[in-house]
């Protein structure tokens, strides 16, 4: 969700107020870009409004018609990479897009995980994440995508983006 952080929220380190105006949210989504450093912003006329990322540049939700849809409203596309983080996040790459699956949808996507070619129970996935053996894969549109382990703190470096543009 997009949030507006006024000066008081920034001073307090608060997350800010959730934006609910559909026109404003749509404007931000249409103008959401990254610069040459990997910092994400939305273009507002001549001004760039940089954003702090909680996890990845995009968040994906499951959608019955489109598979996975980004928080900007665009379909994710076919993932080429899948990772589980030590914090329990599912991170996917499709083309140049890197997205973490929304926590509310992770359980649904976990149903598509296989361990050594067989459907994986959540306990199997958690054991694998903690260093267990076997080949974990995400079954997506009739193909298996190998799943890798990744420390949550290593996600920005692995995919070339900056979570906090003001802390470089």
ChimeraX attribute file (.defattr): number of C-alpha atoms within 10 A of each C-alpha:
attribute: neighborCount
match mode: 1-to-1
recipient: residues
	/A:1	11
	/A:2	16
	/A:3	13
	/A:4	14
	/A:5	15
	/A:6	12
	/A:7	10
	/A:8	10
	/A:9	13
	/A:10	12
	/A:11	9
	/A:12	9
	/A:13	10
	/A:14	11
	/A:15	13
	/A:16	16
	/A:17	13
	/A:18	11
	/A:19	12
	/A:20	11
	/A:21	8
	/A:22	9
	/A:23	9
	/A:24	12
	/A:25	16
	/A:26	13
	/A:27	14
	/A:28	18
	/A:29	18
	/A:30	14
	/A:31	15
	/A:32	19
	/A:33	16
	/A:34	17
	/A:35	12
	/A:36	8
	/A:37	11
	/A:38	17
	/A:39	21
	/A:40	23
	/A:41	20
	/A:42	18
	/A:43	18
	/A:44	12
	/A:45	7
	/A:46	6
	/A:47	9
	/A:48	15
	/A:49	12
	/A:50	18
	/A:51	21
	/A:52	16
	/A:53	16
	/A:54	10
	/A:55	18
	/A:56	22
	/A:57	26
	/A:58	20
	/A:59	22
	/A:60	27
	/A:61	22
	/A:62	19
	/A:63	12
	/A:64	7
	/A:65	8
	/A:66	12
	/A:67	16
	/A:68	23
	/A:69	21
	/A:70	23
	/A:71	19
	/A:72	19
	/A:73	13
	/A:74	13
	/A:75	17
	/A:76	25
	/A:77	15
	/A:78	14
	/A:79	19
	/A:80	13
	/A:81	16
	/A:82	23
	/A:83	24
	/A:84	22
	/A:85	19
	/A:86	15
	/A:87	11
	/A:88	16
	/A:89	18
	/A:90	25
	/A:91	27
	/A:92	24
	/A:93	18
	/A:94	14
	/A:95	12
	/A:96	7
	/A:97	15
	/A:98	25
	/A:99	25
	/A:100	23
	/A:101	24
	/A:102	18
	/A:103	14
	/A:104	10
	/A:105	15
	/A:106	17
	/A:107	12
	/A:108	11
	/A:109	18
	/A:110	17
	/A:111	14
	/A:112	16
	/A:113	25
	/A:114	23
	/A:115	19
	/A:116	12
	/A:117	14
	/A:118	10
	/A:119	17
	/A:120	20
	/A:121	15
	/A:122	13
	/A:123	9
	/A:124	18
	/A:125	17
	/A:126	15
	/A:127	12
	/A:128	18
	/A:129	19
	/A:130	11
	/A:131	9
	/A:132	11
	/A:133	12
	/A:134	12
	/A:135	13
	/A:136	27
	/A:137	23
	/A:138	25
	/A:139	18
	/A:140	15
	/A:141	10
	/A:142	7
	/A:143	9
	/A:144	16
	/A:145	18
	/A:146	17
	/A:147	20
	/A:148	16
	/A:149	18
	/A:150	20
	/A:151	14
	/A:152	18
	/A:153	12
	/A:154	10
	/A:155	19
	/A:156	17
	/A:157	11
	/A:158	10
	/A:159	15
	/A:160	13
	/A:161	21
	/A:162	24
	/A:163	21
	/A:164	14
	/A:165	16
	/A:166	10
	/A:167	7
	/A:168	8
